[in-house]
Amino acid sequence: AARGGEPLSSLAVVQELDLMQMAAGPIAGGGGDGGGLRSLLSDSVARRGLFICVTCHVCQQFSGINNVFNYSTIFLTSNGVDAATVVIISVLMNVGNVAITVVSVRLMDLSGRRSLMLVSCVGMALSTVALTSSLSCPGHGWTAPLAIASVVGFVMSFGVGLGPVPWLLPAELFAPDRCALGASVSAGSNWMANFVVGQAFMPLSNALKSACFLPFAVVVCGFAVFVTRTVPETKGKSLDQILFELSAHTAQGRPTVLRKPGGRF
């Protein structure tokens, strides 16, 4: 390499790298107040990104998805669904989860993050209502097919957007020096919410019986409003554009729509 037409010696390169590392300070090392949680929370843009990411992760768990996987056999059997139908639901539920995960990889770049999360919310809410209806009216010919369709629809709706998008958002809503910590806090909130929901489900099921998934539908509907009002669309935008949009939202209290070059959205 050369600078000013003169070759750089190995010592000069090392000295320049040392200067760059010193300038980066605690951010490069990941320690100290400059790169810690206090610094993250003191930055209004990073704080808003953290608020969005943590809310998405918490609502992901409070949608009730893991209760479907963990307790579906107990829940369905106790509400009058026969063993053969429970087995069919378990198989189709897992097959649908794998299939929609493959599809969602492509959909995220085609449809956008916000759109997919909204589709998830609508599909999960409708599936919950259908499941509650099927369990509230046992003994009819349509009960088992509706229960199968509603559980599989719930899982596949989750896999479209609410499953993958919250894990993607930290990389798109934080500056590079904030991303690792922001993603860690978001993931931690996900696991804490998972623990709370897992502990609360069986008492909730015993109390509400066939209607025990309705509180999760309320959460999903509330989350849809949150996504509409708060979560920026990151599809096709650079990190600088996204951070500017977050800062504008913070200053004005509403999302700012950025135009791409050429005047197109």
C-alpha positions, 0 to 999 in steps of 0.5 A: 500500500502507499500513501502520498506516493510513498510505500508504507512500512510494516511499522507504519501500518501497525501504528496506524491500526493502533491509532484506529483502535484507540479512536474506536475506544470502548466500542471496539472492545465492547466494554465501558460505559461508552458501549454498554447498556447505559450508552445504548439507553442514552441514545434516543435512536438506539433506545427507540430501536430497542423498544421496537425490538423488545416489543416484537420479541415479547409479543412473539412469545405472548402470541401463544406459539410455544404453547401450541407446540408444547401443550397442544396434545394436553390442551386438545385432548382435555377439550374433547378432541380425539387422539387420532385428530391430535396426532394429525394436528401434531404432524401437520403442525410441524410440517407446516412450520418447516414449509412456511419457514422456507417460504418466508425467507423469500417473502421477506425480501418481496413483501417487506417486514411490516407487511409479513408481521401484519399478515401473521397477526391477522392469520393468527387471530382468525385461527385462534377464533376458529380454534375456539369455535371448534372446541366450544362446539364438540361432537359436530362433524366439522369440529375436527377438521376445523381444529386441524385447520385452525392449529395448522393455520396458526402455526403457518401464520406465525411462520410467515412473519412474527416468527422470523422478523423479530430476529432480523430486526436488530441487525436493521434497527441498530448502528453497527456499534449498538447491534450486538448489545441490542440483539442480546437484550432483545433475545433475553426479553424473548426468553423471559417472555417465553418463561412467563407464558409457559408458566402461565398457560396451564392455569389459564387453560384450567380457568378458561377451558376452550377459550384459553387462547383468546387472550393471546388473540388480544395480544396479537391484535394489539401488536398489529396496531403497534406494528402499524404505528411504530415499526418502520419498513426496512425493506430496500432501505440502507441503514442510514435511511432506517436510522434517520427514519427512527430519529424522525419518528422519535422527534415527531411522534409518528413514522416518517416515510422515506422516498427512494431515489427517483421519487418512488417509495 
